[in-house]
Amino acid sequence: MTKAIAILGSTGSIGCQTLEVAEFLNIKVKAISADKNIDLLEKQIRKFDPELVAVYDETAANNLKSRVKRVKDINVRIVQGMEGLIEVAQISGTDVIVTAIAGQAGLKPTLAALETGKRIALANKEPLVCAGELVMQTAIKHGAEIIPVDSEHSAIFQCLPHPINHANIRRLILTASGGPFRGKSRKELEKITPEQALSHPNWTMGKKITIDSATLMNKGLELIEAMHLFGMNPDQIDVMIHPESIIHSMVEFNDGSTIAQLSNPDMRQPIQYALTYPDRLPSLTKPLDLIQLGKLTFEKPDTDTFPCLRLAYEAAKTSEKACAVLNRANEEAVGLFLDGKITFNGISEFIEKALKLAQA
């Protein structure tokens, strides 16, 4: 049973929910990190009493240090920058390091965590998208155990036997809610606002991943992540729209059997599973009532209206460099969209141009 954890990215959606799970399971939180949300970080320090806190943003770190100095009941060491994140990732006395820093900024701390040889609860997909081979090789070299926290990859992990026998597997099936604009035409998406795109029908997530869900890029990044995590090629990974978000993913075997993992859409379930595997303990997630739900539906993804998924498949079949370009261009495009500088459709257009330039 996990007794102590460190969390990289404690003020994000996954980080906050991890703290909920840790409190519920009475797991000690030894170290946490954030970018610049020191108001929430200070509250977390007061509640969970970590030994070490890293703040990536230098100005925010100095602000937090000055706040803590004025409060005698807080006894915590505060570090900053990338060196600080790596120190959190490698703090002694933990059983699991939860890596939940969004974007490419999470790569170095994730590699540092893997170097400890401990269990990594991997919640940020970008390190695998940008440097999947390096991440997996680092894990093997240091004997680190990676358990995915993404609901889809956690589902696949739960459906597969361990160790994995690839000869028995026909394909992996990633499910997607379809986001808030499922069924709309590309023309209808021209005037979509950031506020509309940030309203997900099933999940409460951070801004970037919510926009990725709306464009279906999230599923594209997940298929690249699944390639590395489970040793599959892109042609062995399919995406299926499942609006209810009850089946989180499936594994189809060569004998015609398909095994699926079902639960209510609550990220605390895969977070807890990553912390307690192979045990299954009572959790904060509400049990599933299929009779009340009534039905489960499935659709083929519309890659003409949502071309980001197609672009991800193309990058996955091209090279790791193409995947890194895809990821970086997507981060830039999502930021531009949230700032009102490009349209919703402009996200996929921006990414496609970046991929063409990289291949020129």
N, C-alpha and C positions, 0 to 999 in steps of 0.2 A: 504493500500500500504506500502510495506517495505521501511523504511527510512534509516536504518543503519544496517550493517552486520559486523560480524567477520569471518575471513577465517583461518581455520587450514589447512596449506599446501598450501600457496599462490604461491609458485614457481613451483609447479607441473603443469601438463597439465590442470587439472580441475581448480586449483587455478587461473592460468593465464586467463583462459576463463571466470571464475567468475568475475574477475576484469574487463574484457571487458564488460560483461553484466552490472555490477554495474555502470561503466562509462556511458554506453548507456542510462541507466534508471535514472541516476543522484542519485544513492544510495550512501550514505556516508559509507566509509570503516573505521571502528573504530579501528580494530586490525587485525593483520596478523601474520602468523608464517611460519617458514621454518626449514629445518634440517641444511644445511650448505652452500647452494647456496647464499652467501651473496652479490655477484656481482649483481645478478638479484634482490635480496631483497632490496638492496640499491636503485636501480632504482624505485622499487615499492614504497618505502618510499617517495622518492622525488615527485613521480607523484600523489600518493593518500593521502599523509599526515596523516597516521594513528596515533592515540594517543599511541598505545602500539604495540610492536613487540616482539615476542618470537623466539629465536633461540635454537633449541634442542641441537646442538653440542656446547660444552663449548668453545672450541678453536675458532670456527667461531663466537660465540657470542662476545667474547672479541675483536676479530678482527673488528667486526661491530661497537662495542662501540668506539674503537679508531678512526675509520673512521669518525663517526658521531661527535665526539668531535672537529674534525678539521674543521667542516662545520657549520658555525653559523646559516644558514637559516633552519637547520633541528632541530625540537623540538619534540623528540619522546622518550618515555621510553622503554628501552630494557631490557628484562628479558631472562632467559635461562633455559634449562633442562625441565624435565617433569612438574615441578612446573610452569614454564613459559607458557607452552602449556595450562595448566589448567586455568591459569589466563586469557589467551586470550579467552578460551572457556566460561568463566564466567564473562567477562567484562560487566559492566552495560551500558544501553543506546542503546542496539541493539535489533532488531526485529527477526533476523535470524542468526544462527551460521552455517556456511558451514563447514562440516567436510570432509576433503579431504586428510588426511594423509594416505599414503599407508602402508599396512601391519598391523601386530598386534600392532605396536606402536600407532595406532590410537584408541585403545580401551579405555584407561583411559581418554584421552581428550573428547572422544565421551560421555562417561558416565558423565563426569563433565558438558558437555554442556546440556545433558538431565536434569540434576539436576536443571537447571535454569528455567525449565518449559516453555521454549520458543520453537519456531519452529526450527527444525534441518533439514537442507538440507543435507541428508546423501549421501556422494559420495564414502566413503570407505566401501567395503563390508565385510572386515575381522572381524570387531567387531561382526557382526551378525553371521558370520560363526563360530567364536570361542566361542562366549558367547551370542547367540541369545536370550535365555530365560532371562538372566540378563538384556540385553539391553532393551527388550520390557517391562519387569517388571519395570525397572527404568523409562521408558517413562510414563507408566501408573501411577506410584506412584507420579510423579511430574507434571503430566498433560502436558507433552511435546508432541508436534506434530512432527512426523517424515514424511518428504516427500522425497522419494528417488530421487537421481540424476542420477544413472545408467540409461541409455536410455531404457533398457528393463523393469526395475521396474517402471520407470516413466510412460512408456507406459501402463503397467498394472494398475497403480494407476489412470491414465487418463480414462481407459476403465471401471473401476469398479464404481458402485454407492457408495456413502458414507453416512451413515455407510454401511459396507459390509454385505450383506445377504448371508452367505455361503451356505445356503440351495438351492440357485438358481444357483450355479456355478458347472459346470461339471469338467472343468480343466483350468489351465493356460498354455499358449504356449509361451515359450521363443524362440525368433529367434536368430540365430547366423550366422555371415557372412561365417563361415567355415575357416576363416583365409587365409594366403598366400599359404597353402599347401593342400587345398581342392582337392580331387581326386587323391592324390599321395598314393603310397603304403608305408607300414612301412619300407620296404627295401630301398625305395627311400629317406626316411627321415634320414637314418643312417648318411649321410655326410652333413646334413644341418648345416650351420654356424650361429652364433648369428646375423650377419649382414643380412642374408637372413630372419631369423625369425623375425627381427625387422621391416621388410617392410610389413606393413599391407595394404591390397588393398583399404580399405574404410575409416579407422579412423586414426587420429593422436593422439597417447596416450603415456603415459610413458612406460619405458622399460619393467617393470614387467608385467603390464597388457597386453602389446603387445605380450609378450611371452606366457602368459596365453591364449590369444586368439588363438595363433598358435597351442597350444596343446589341445584346447577346455576345459582346466581347468577353464578358465574364466566363461564358461557357467555352469560348475559344481558348482563353488562357488556361482554363481547367483541363481541356483535352491535352494541351502541351504538358501541363503538370502531371497528368495521369500517365502519359508516355514514360516519363522518367521514374515516377514512383513505383509503377507496376511493370516496367520493362516491356511495354507494348509499342507497336507502330501506329501511326495515325489511322490506317485503314482498319484497325481492329477496335477503334473507338467511335461510337455513334452518339449522337445527341438527339434526345426526344423531348418535345414540349409536354409538360405535365403540369397544368395550371394549379392543381390543388397543393403541390409541393408536399406530398405525403410520402411517395416513393422517392428516395433521395438519390438512388442509382441502382443499377442492376449488373449482374454478371451472367452472361450466357455461356454455358459449357457445351462441349462438343456432342454430348449425348442428348441434346435438346432441352435440358433442364435450364431454367433461369431462376437465379436466387436474387431477391430484392430485399433492401432494408427499408422499413417503414417506420415513421414516427411523426409526431406533430412538428411543424416548422419552428424549431426552437434550438438555437445554436448551443445552448447549455448542454444538450445531450451529447453531441460529438466532442465538445470540450471536456466533459466529464469522462467520456470513454477514453480519450487520449491520456488523461491523468490516472485512470484506474485500471486500464487494460492489464491483464485479461479479465479482471473482475468486473462484474456488473452490479453496481450498488443502487439503492433507491436514489432518485434524482429529483431535481426541481421541475423536470419536464412533465407536463400533463400526459397521462396515458392516452393512447389512441383509441377512439371509438369509431370503428368502421361502419357500424350500423347507423349511427347518427350522421356520419359523413355521406353515406348513401351510394356514391359512385366515384370512380377514378377515371379520368379521361386523358387521352394522349393524342398528340399531333406531330406532324413533320415540321421542322423549323423552316421558316421562310427566309432563305438566304438572299433573295432578291431585295426584299424590303430591309433586311438586317444583314448587310454584307460583311460585317465584322467577323461573323462566324466563318464565312467562306475564306476571308483573308487569313484567319488563324490556321485553318486547315492547310492553306497554301504555304504559309510560313513553316508550319510543322514538317511538311514534306520537303522543304527546301534545305534549311540548315539552322543550326543554333544561332548563327548571326542574324538570320532573318527573324527568328523568334525574338531576339533581343531588340531589334529595330521595331518590330511590331509592338512590343511592350512599351518601349520608350516613346514612340509616336503616339500611342494610345494615352499615356499619361499626360503628354503635352496637349493633345486634342481635348481630353476631358477637362483639363484646366481652362483651356480657351473657351469651351462651351459654358462652363460654370461662371466664367467672367463675362459672358455675353458677347464674345468676340467672334464666334463661329456658330453656325446652326447645329441642330441635332444631327441632321444628315451630313453636315460638314465634318463630323468626327470620323466617319468611315472614309470620306474623301481624303482627309488629311493623312490618314494611315496608309491608304492605298498609294498616294503620291510618295510618301516616305519609303515604302517598300520598293517602288519602282526606281527611285533615286539610288537606293542602296544596291540594287542589282545592276545598275547601269555601268 
